[in-house]
Amino acid sequence: MRAGFGVRAVLILIGLTAAIAQVVLLRELMVVFYGNEISIGLMLASWLFWTAVGSSLAGHLAREAAAPRRIMAGIQVLLAFVLPGTIVAVRSAKTALQTVPGEMLGPGVMVLASLTVLSLFCMLSGALFTVGSRLYGVTAGAAVGAATGSVYLWEAVGSSGGGALAGLVLVRVWGSIEIAVLLSLVNLLAACGLVFRQRWSRCAAIAGLAGVSAMLVLAGGISRLEAGSQRRFWRGLPLIAARTSVYGSLAVVGTERSRSLYENGTVLFNVPDPAAAEEAVHYALLEHPAPRSLLLIGGGLNGSIAQVLRHPGLERVDYVELDPAILELGREYFPAQWAVLEADRRVHVHVADGRLYLKTTDSTFDVIIVNVPDPQTAQINRFYTVEFFEEAARKLTAGGVLSLRLTASENYISPELAEFLRSIHKSLRAVFPEVMAIPGESVHFFASSRAGVLARSADELLLRLRARRLATEYVSEYFVPFRMSPDRMSDLESQIRPDPATPINHDFAPIAYYFDVALWSSRFSSAYRSAFHAMAGVDFGALAIGLGLLLLALVAGTQFSTRSERRIRAAAAGCTTAMGFTLIGLEILLLLAFQALYGYLYQQLAILIGAFMAGMALGSAFSLRAGDRGLRALARLQLIAALAPLALCGLFAAAAQVHSPSGLPLIGHVLFPSAALLCGTLGGYEFPLASRLFFASGPKRGAGALYALDLAGSCLGAVFFSVYLVPVFGFFRTGVLIGLVSLAPALMAILSAAPAGQERVLAPEAGRRIAQP
C-alpha cells in the first residue's frame, strides 16, 4: 500500500524545514563565531548530534504510539515556536558570552554555545523522522524497514528543494527572522492538515492562521523582533545598518565620523583609517619601478583607491569585489570613499570572485595587490596557494609585482605565527624568482616575476616615493626607514626562512589555513596550541595503519555472534554509520574543491547541495524498487563508496587544469553538480536497503535507531574532516582514510552473508508490519 499524498507532503516538509533552518541558523552562528571551517564543522556536528539524539529518543515514543498524526502535529507546532526563538537565542549568545564588545570567542565556548542553542530545535527535527516513519507505516501498512526507507526518500526530496530555495531565493529577499516566521507558518498549516480531517475545520484553522499572520505583519511585530535582536547582537556598538546578502551578514556600525563594515562578525575595514589605507597599497606600488596597471582584489572602500590614484603613472585600476552588497553599502554609508571610485575614469569596478576574474581576464598587470583577510577559512586560503600564485604570475607583466599582507606582530613572532609565515613564504618561492618581506604589525610579502625588481632597502623605496611626489603620512620619510631597518629585515628573514620540512600551501592541501586556525585558537589557551601541534605532527602512515587495525578489530568482534540475525543487524548498522561518515566527507570535498577552483559563488554552491540531496532522493527511489536486497549488495555499495573519494580527487585535478573561459562554466555548472548527484545517489540507495536488513527480523529497536546511526557517522565526519583531516593531510590522503572506513563494513557485510547462491533475499514487506491503531 502507498501512503496518501497528504502524508508524503508532510514528510517532504520535514526535509524542507530542516534544510532551510540549517542554512539560516548556521549563517547566524557564523556571525557569532567568525565562520572559519572549524567553527562551521563544530556547529554542523552539534546539529547532527542533537538530530541523532532526537531521532533515537523518539523511537520509544513512536513505536507504541496510537495516534502518530497528533504526535507529528504536536512536534510541528513546537517547531513553529522554537525556530524563531532559536534565532533570537543565537543572536543573544554573543551578548551573553562576550565580556566586552568585539571580543573573540574561543573554540570551547563555541562548542558549548552551539550545543546549547541548537539542542531543542534539532531534537524536535530528529524526532520528526521517527514519528514520520511510524505515521507512514500506519498509513501504508508497511514494515518498519520499508517505512523508514520511504521517509528517507521523501525527506531527501524536501531537503533538496529546501537547500536550493534557501540559497537562491529566501536569503536574498528576507532576513533570518522573517524566514523563520514563514517556516513556522508552513509547519502550523501542516499540523492543521494532520489534525483536522474535515474540510470545514481545516479551512477555519488555516483562515485563523492567515489572520494572525496578517496582523503580525501589519502591526510590525516581525520587523520589531528582527530589529530588537540585531540591536542585542551589536550591544555596545552603534548599529547603523544591517543587511543580509547571499555571501553573509553585513553590518555598518559607528557614527558619522567613524564607521566600520563587518562581514559575518569580522571587521572588513574602518573609515577613516589612513594608516591602513596607505600601507595596503603604497608599499606594493613603490616596489615596482613604474607601475601603469593595477589589479586590487578586495578592500577598496577603506580609502585605498584614493591612495592608489595618487601615483601619477597609473593608467588603469581594476578593483574586484565579490559581494555586490558591500558596494551598495559603500555607496550609501561611505559616500566619500565611493565618490572616488565613480569620479576617476581610470577605476573599473568588477563584481566577481577575485581569483576567477584573474583566471579569465585577458588583461595583464604591473602590480596585483591581494587585499583580503588572513586565510582563516578555506575560501580565503585559495588566495595564498601555489596554484593562485601561478595564476597571478601568468597575468603579471615582465617584472610585475604581486603583493599580499598577513597579520603579524611588531616585536615578537610566536612559533605558530612563524610556522604559518614560513608556509606562505615557501609557497611564493615555489613560483616566483624573487620574494621579500617587510616586518611590522602586518608582514608585507612581495614577489616579482623577474629578479632584481624589488626594492630591498629603505633608501631605494624613498627615492621612488620622492620621484612620484607622494605626500604620504604613514608610508613616509620617517616610517619607512624604521620599518625597513636592516636589523628588523634580517630578523624577520631569519624567522620566516623556510626549511625542508616546511609544507607548501596548495588548493587541495590547504595547510596554511590549518596553521592560521591553529594560530587563532592558540590566543585563547595553551591547551589549544598543544593540541593543534600534536595533531599536525601525526604521521599519515601511522594514522592509516592504526585506523586499519582498529577497524579490523571491530569487524572481527562482530563475527563472534552465532546468531545470523545479529551479524546481519551489525553489518547493516556498520554500513549505515560508515556511509554517513563517507557522505559528509564527499560533500565537504566537493564544496571545498568547487570553492578553491571557482570561488564562493553562492548560487552554484546552493545548486551543488541541492544536487547532492536530489541524488539521495533518486537513490532512495531506485532502492525501494530494486530487487537486489542482500548483504552482498550492501558490500558492493561500500566498495563503491571506498573508491568514490579517490575518483573525486582525480576529477578535481583534471578540473584544475582547465583555464579557458568556455570550459570553466561547463565544469562548474555541469560536471560538479553531476558528481554531487552521483555521490548523493550512492548514499540514498544504501539507506533503504540497510533499513530492510536491519529491521528484517522485527523492529527490536525504535524506528529512528538506524537514522540516528547515519547522523552519528555524519557528525563524526563533520568534525574530523573540517577540523583535522582536510587541512592537515589534504584531499587525496583524506580520500584514502575515507576509503578505509568504507572498506571495513564492506568486509563485515561479506562475512555476514550466506554462501553464494544461498543468500536470503528480503522482500520489501519483510519484518513486522506496522498495525493500524
N, C-alpha and C positions, 0 to 999 in steps of 0.2 A: 504493500500500500504506500501511497505518497502522502506527505503532509500537505495541508492546504496552503493556498497562496498566502494567506494572512500570516501563518506561522513562518513560512520562508521569508516573508518581508521583514518580520521581526528579527529573524536570525541575521539577515543582511544588515539591518540597522545596528545590531551588536558590533559587527566589524566596522561599519562606517563610523559609529560613535567613538570606538576605541582609536581608530586611525586618526581622526580629526583631533580628538582630545590629546593624543600623543604629540602631534605636531605643535599644537598650541601650548601645552604645558612644558614641553622640552624647550621651546623658544623662550618661554618666560623664565625657566630655570637657567638658561644660558645667560640671560641678562644678569641674574644674581651671581652666577659663578663664572662669568667671563668666557665661557664657551669654548675651551680647548677640548681636544679629543678625549682626554682623561675625564674631564667633567661630564662630557656627553656620554661616555661609556659607563661611568658610575651611575648617572641618572637613569640611563636606559636599563642598567642592571637592576636598579631599585624598582623600576616599573615592572620588569619581567618577574622579579622575585615576589612582589605582592600580588600580581595577577596569578602566579602559580599557587600561592597560599590561598587566595580566594577560591580558585577552582578546586583545590583539594578539599578545603573545609566544606564547601557547598555540596560535595559528593554525598556526605552523610545525610544532609537535609533533603537533597533531591531524590535519593534512592527510594525513600519511603513516602515521599510527598504525595498527598491525594489530590492536590489542586495546583499543579505546576503553572497553570495560566496565572493564577493570582500571585504566586511567588514571583514569577517573571515580571508581572506588572508592578509589584511592590518594589523590586530591585530597581526597575527603571524609574519609578517615582523618586527613590532615594538618589539615584544618579543625577536626576534633573536638578536637585538642590545641592548636591555635593560638588558638581563640576564648577559652577561659578565660585562657590566658596573655596575650592582648592586654588583657583587662580588668585583670589584675594589673599589666601594664606601664603602662596609663593611670594607675592609682592611684599607682604608684611614680614616675611622671614628675614629679608635683608636688614630691615629696620631693627628687628629683634636681635639679630646676631652681630651687627656691627656696633662697636663701642663708639666710633667716630665716623661721620660721613666720609665715604670714599675708601674706607678700609677694605683691603682684600681679604677674602675668606679662604682658609686653607682646606686641604683635601678631607681631613677628618670632619670638620664642620659641614663640608659639602655632603658627605655620605649621610650623616645624621639628619641633616635638613631634608635631603631627598627622600630618605626612608620615611620620615615623619609626614611630610606634606602629601606624598603620593599614596600613602597606605590605604586610606579609606576608599578613594575612587578606584584604585587598581584592584582591590579585593572585591569590590562590587562588580567590576568589569569581568574579572575572572570567574566569579560565581555565575554570571550570566551564561557562560559557555556550558557549565554543568547543568544548570536548570534548563537551558535550551535543549540539551541532549535528552533530558527526561521528557520535556514537552514534545519534542519531535518523535520520540519513541512511542509516547502515548497516542499521538495523533495518527502516526503512520503504522502503528503496530509493529515497529521494527525492533530488532535485537539491540542491545546496548552498543555492541561494536559497530553495527551499521548506522545507528543513530549518531554516535559521536563522529563518525566519518562524514556523514551528511552535514552535520552542524559545522564541521571544519570547512567543508566546501562553501557553504553559504556565508559563513563569517569571512572567508577569504575574498569572496565576491564583494562584500561590503567594504572590506579593508582596502582593496584595490581602488574602488571608486572614491572612498573617503580620503585616501592619501593624495590622489590626483585633484580632487575637489578642493582640499585644503591648500595645496601648494599652488594651484593655478588660479583659484578664484577667491576663496574666503579671506586668506591673509592679505590679499590685495585691496579688499574693499572694507573690511571691518577690523575692529580691534579684538583682542582676546575675549573680553567680557561679552561683547556682542555675539561673537561666535559661540561662546559657551551658552548664552541665553537661547540662541537659535537651536542648538543641540538639545537643550533642556526641553524646549517646547516640542520638538520632534519626539523625544522619548516619552513625554507625557501623553502625546497623541497616540503613540503606540500602546501605552499602558491602557488608555481608554478603549482602544480596539480589542485588547485582550480580555478586559473585564466585562465590558458592556456588550452583550451578544445581540440585543435588539437594536434595530436601526435608529429608532427614535431616541433611545437613551444615549447611544453613541454620538448622534448628531448634537444632542443637547450638551454633552460633555465637551465636544470639540468647539461648539459655539461659545461655551463659557471660557475655555482656554484662550480662544481668539480674542474675546472681550478683555480679559485680564491683560493679555499681551499688548493690545492696543492702548490700554490705559497706562501701562508702564512706559511705553514709547512716548505717548503724548505728554505724560507728566515728567518726562526726562529722567526717570528713575535709573535707566540703564546708563545713560551718559554721566549722571552724577556718580554712580558706582565706579565707572571707569576713571573719571577724573579724581575721585577721592582715593582710589587705590594707587593711582600714579603719584599723587602727592605724598602718600605714605611711603612709597618706594623711594622717592627722592628726598626724604626728610633731611633737613639741614642744608639743602641746595635749592635755590630758587628756580623752579621749573618754568621755562618759557614756552616750550612746545614739545610735544611727543608725537612721534609718527612711526607707524609700522610699515616696513617695506618687505618685499619678498626675501631680502637678504638679512633682515634682522630688525631689531628695535632701535630706533634713533631718538635721541633727546637733546634739546638745546637747554642748557642751564646757565644761570649767571644774571648779569644786569646789562644795562645799555652800554656800559663802559668796558665790561669784561665778560666774554661768553665762551662757553666750551661746547663742543659737539661730542656726544657719546654714542657709541655703537655697541649694542649688546653689553652695556655696562662698563665698557672700557673707553677712556677718553681718546678721541681721534686727534683733536688739536684744540688749542686755546688761542683766543684772539683778544687783545694783542699779545703776541709773544715774539718780539723782534729777534731775540737770540735764536730761537728755534727756526724761524723763517730764514734767517741769514745762513745759519750753519747747514740747513738742509740742502742748499743749492750752491752757495758761493765756493766752498772748497772744491766741489766737483767741477764747476766751470773753470776755476782757476787752474786746476790740474791739466786742463787742455790748453795748448798754446794759443789757439784761435778758434773757439767754438762758433759754428754758424747754425747748427741744428741741434735741438734738444728734445728728448723724449722723457717726460716726467710721469712716472707711474704712481699715482696716488698723492694725497697730501698737498693739493694745490690751493686750497681755500684758506690756509693759515697765514697768507701773505707771501708765500714763497714765489708765486708767479710775479708779483710786483718786483721782488728782488731779482728774479731771473731777467726781466726786461731791462734792467739797468746795464746789462752787458751790451756794449754798443755793436759788437759784431754779430749778434744773434739775428738770424733772418727768419727762423721758424721755430715755434714751440708747440709740440704736441703733448697735450695733457690728457691722460686716460684715467677715468674714474668708473668703477664697476657699478655702483649703485646710483641710479638717477635721482633717488630721493635725497641723497647727500647734496647734489647740485641744486635741487629745489629748495632745500633748507638754506643753502648758501645764498641763493638769490633773495630769499625772504628775510633771513636773520643775520646775514653777514654782508650787507649791501656794499660796503666799501671794498671788500676783497672781491666780490663778484663783479663790481664795476670795472675792475682792471681786466678781467677775462673778456668782457664784452667790448671794451674800448679799443684794444690793440688788435689790429688785423693779423699780427704775427701769431697770435694764440689760436690754436684749433683744439676744441674740446671733443673728446670721444667717450661715449658711454659704452664701455666694453670691459671685458677682463683684460688686464694689462698684458698678461703672457700670451693670451690668444691673439690680441692685437699685434704684438711683436712678431708672432709666428706668421701671421697672414699679411702684414703690410709689405708693400714694395719699397717703402722708404728706407733710407739709411740715416744714421745719426752720428754726429760727432761725440755727443755725450748722452748717456742713458742714466737717469737717476731713479733708483728704486726707493721710493719714499713710503714704504708700508711698515707696519709694526714688526716686532721681532717674531720669529717663526714659532709662536706658541701653539699654532694649530697646523694640521696638515694642509689646510687651504693656503695659509701664508707661507708655509715651508717651501712650496713649489717655486717661490721667487729666490730661493737660496740653494738650489740644487745644481749639480753639474749640467744637467740637461737644459736648465734655464740659462745658465752661463754660456752654453754652446749656442743657444738661440740668439742671445744678446750679441755674442761675438760675430755671428753671421750678419747682423744688422748694424754693426759699427763700421764707420769709415776707417780707412787706413790711419792708424794712430788714434782711433777713438777710445773713449774712456767710459767704463762702467763704474758707477758709484752706488754704494749701499752703506747703511749705518745700523749699528746694533747697540742696545743699551749696555753700558759697562759701568765703570767706576773711576772717579778721578784719581784716587790714590791706591786702591787695593783691588786686585783681581783675584777672586777666590778660585780654588781648584776647579769647581764646577763651571765657573764662567770661562776660565782659561781653556778647559776641555771643549766647551762649546765654540769659542772663537777659533781654536785650532782646527776644528772640523770645517768651518766656513773658509778659513784661510787655505787649507789644503784643497778644498773643492774649487776655489778660484784658481789656484796654481795648476790644477789639472787641465785648465782651459787656456789661461792667459799667460803670455811670456813674462809679464811684469805685474807684480802685485805689491802694494804697500798699504800701511795703515797709519792713521793719526790717532793718538790717545786722547782721552777726555771722558766726560760723563757718558758720551756716546763715542764708540770707536767707529771711525770712518774708514771703510775699505775702498781702495781704488784699484782698478785693474785695466790695463791697456792692451790693445790688440797688437802693439808694437813696442819693443823695448826702447828705453831712452826717452819716453814721452813725459812720464810723471815727474813732477817737481818734488824732490825728496828733502829739500831744505826750506826753511822759512824765508831766507833771502830770495830764493828764486820765485817763491809764491808771491812775495811782496812786490817784486819787480812787475809781475803781471797785474797785480792789484793797482799799482800806480799807473801803469800804462793804460789801463782801462778807465782810470779816473773814477773809481768807485768810492763814494763817501759812505763807508760802512761803519757800523757801531760796534759789532761784536767780532766779525771777521776783519780785523783791523791791524794797524801797525803795532798795537800794544799786545793784543791777544794771540796773534799768530805765532810770534817768536816763543811765547811761553808754551803754547800748545805743541809746537814742533821743536822744542828744545832737544838737542842731541841726546841728553841722558834719558829723557822721557821716551823718545822714539826708540832708543836702544833697549830700554827696559821692556817696553811693550813687545818689541820684536822677539826678545828672548822668551817671553812668557807665552806667546801665541805661535811660536815656530812649530810647525807640525813635526811629528816623529813617525817612524814606520808604522806604529800601531794606531795612529790617528785615523778614524774612519772617514771616508768621503761621503758626503750627503747626496743621495740620489732620489729621484721621483719615487721609485719603488723600493727604496731602502732609506726612509726618512729619518736618519739618525740624529740630525741637528734638531728636529722637532722634539725628539726624546730628550736631548741634552737641555734644551730650553725649558721644557716642562719640569725636568729634574731640578734645574736652577730655580724655577718658580716655586716648587714645593719646598726646597731647602730653606726658603725665607721664613717658614713657619716653625720648623722643628729640625733638630739634628737627626732625629729618628728617620724622617723622610729622606734626608741626604744619605744616610747609611743604607736604607732600603733600596733606593734607586741605584746606588753604586753597586750594591750586591747583585741586583737584577741585571745590570749591564755587563757584569763580569762573568755571567754564567756561560760556559762553553756550549755551543749549539749541539755538538756531537754528544756530549754527556747528557744534555737535556733530552735529546731524541731517544737515546738508549734507555735512560731512566723511565721515560714515558712509555716506551715499548714494553719494558719488563713489567711495569705496573699494570698495563692493560692486559698483558698475557696472564698475569696472576688473577685478574678479575674474571677473565674468560675461563680459566681453569676452575675457579671457585664455583662457577655456575653449573659445571658439569658433574658435580658430586651428587646432585639430587637424583634419586632413582625414578622420580615421577616425571613423565614426559611433559605433563601439563605445566609443571613448574619451570622446566627448561624452556618450553615454548614461551611462557609468560616472560621469563627473564630475557630471552632473546628479543622479543618484541619491545620490552621496556628499554633495553640497551640500545637497540637501533633507533628508537624514537628520541632518546636523550642525545645520542651522538648526532642524529640528523638535525636536531635543534641547534647544537653547537656548530655543526658544519654550515647550516643555512645562514646563521648570523655572520659567520666568517666570510662566506661567499658574498653576502650583501655588503659587508664593510669593505672587502677588497674591490668590488665593483664601484662603490661610491667613491672611495679614495682614488682609484685609478682614473675614473672619469674626471674627478676634481683636479688631479695632477695634470691631465692632458688638456682639458678644455676649460678649466676654471669653474668657479662656483656659480654655474648657470642654473638658477633655482628651478626654472621651468623644466629643464631636461632632467634634473635630479628627481623632481616630482614624478615625471613620466617613468623614470627608471624604477622608482619604488613601486609605482602603480603597476608596471610590467611585471615586477617580481611577485606581487600579490596576485595579479591576474594569472601568472603561471601556477601559483599554488592552487587557485580555484580550478584551473584547467586540469592540473594533475589529479586533484581530488575527484573531479568528474570522471576522468578516464579510469581511475582506480575503482570507483564504485560500480563501473560497468564491466570491468575486466574479469576474465575467467581465471587468470593466474593468481592464486591467492596463497601459495605455500611459503614456507620458510626460505626455500631456495630463491624465490622471487625477492624476498626481503634482503637476502645476502647479495643478490645481483645489484640491487639498488644501492647498497652500501659500498660495493666495489666501484660503482659509477661515481658515487659521492667522493670516494677517495681520490679519484682521478680528476674530478671537476676543478679543484683549485689550481692544479698544475696546468690544466688546459686554459684556464683563465689567464694565468701568468704568461703563457705563450701568446694569447690574444692581445694582452696589454703591450708586450714587447713589439709585436707587429704593428699595432696601432700607433706606437710612439714614433715609428719611422715614417709616418705619413705627414707631409708638410704642405701638400697642395691645398689651396682653398676649396677645390671641388671635392677632394677626398675626405677632408675633415668633417663636413656635415653628414656625409654618408655613414662614417664610422660612429659619430656621436649620436645621430638620430635613428640609425637602423641597427648597426652591429651591437652596440651596448644594450639597448632595450631588448634585442633578441636574446642576448646572453642572459640578461636578467630574467626573461620569460622562461628560458630553459632551466635555469637554476631553481626558480620557484616551482616549476612543474615537477622536478625531482622530489622536492620535499612534500609537495601536495599529493603526489601519487603514493608516497610511503605511509602517510598517517592513517588513512582509512584501512590500508592493508594491515598495518601493525595493530590497529584497533580491533579488527576482526579476530586476529590471532590472540591478542591479549585477553579479550572477553569471550573466547570460544567456549570455555568450559563453564561459563556463567559469570556474572559480574561479582566476583569476590570482593572487589573494591568499588569505590564510588566511580561514577561515570567520568569525573574530572581528573582521575588519577593519572591517566596517560597524557592528557593535555598538560597537566602540571609538570610531568617529566620533560615534555617537549620544551616548555617555557624555562625549566631549570637549566637545561642544556644551553638554551639561548642566553640565559642570564650569565652563566659562566663564560660563554664566548664573548659577550659584550665587554666584560671586564678584561679578560686576558688579551683579546685582540687589540682593543683601543689603548690599554694602559701599557702593555708589555710586548706582545709578540710582533706586531707590525712595526712599531718604532725601532725596536732593538734588532730584530732579525730580518726585516724586510719581507716583501711579498712572497718570494719563492720559498724561503725556509719556513715561513708561516704556512704556506700551502702544503709542505711536506708534513708538518705536525698535524694539520687538519686531516691529511690522508691517513696518518697513523691512528688517529681517533676513530675514523670511519672504518678502518680495517678490522679493529677488534670486535665490534658487534657483528660484522660480516662473518668472521670466524665462529662466533658464538651461534649464529643462525645456522651455519653449515653443520656444526657439530650436533645441534639440537634437532636437525631434520632427520626424517626417516631415510633409509637407503633409497637410492634412485629407483623410481618405478613404484615405490610403496608409500610415498609421501602423501599424507592426507590432504585433500583439497577442501577447503572450507567453503560452504555455501554462504551466500550473503545473509541468509537468515540464521546462521549458526549462533548458538548461545541462546540464553533465555530471552524470550520476547518481553517487552515492557507491557504489562497488562493495563487495560483501561481501568481507572479508578472507579 
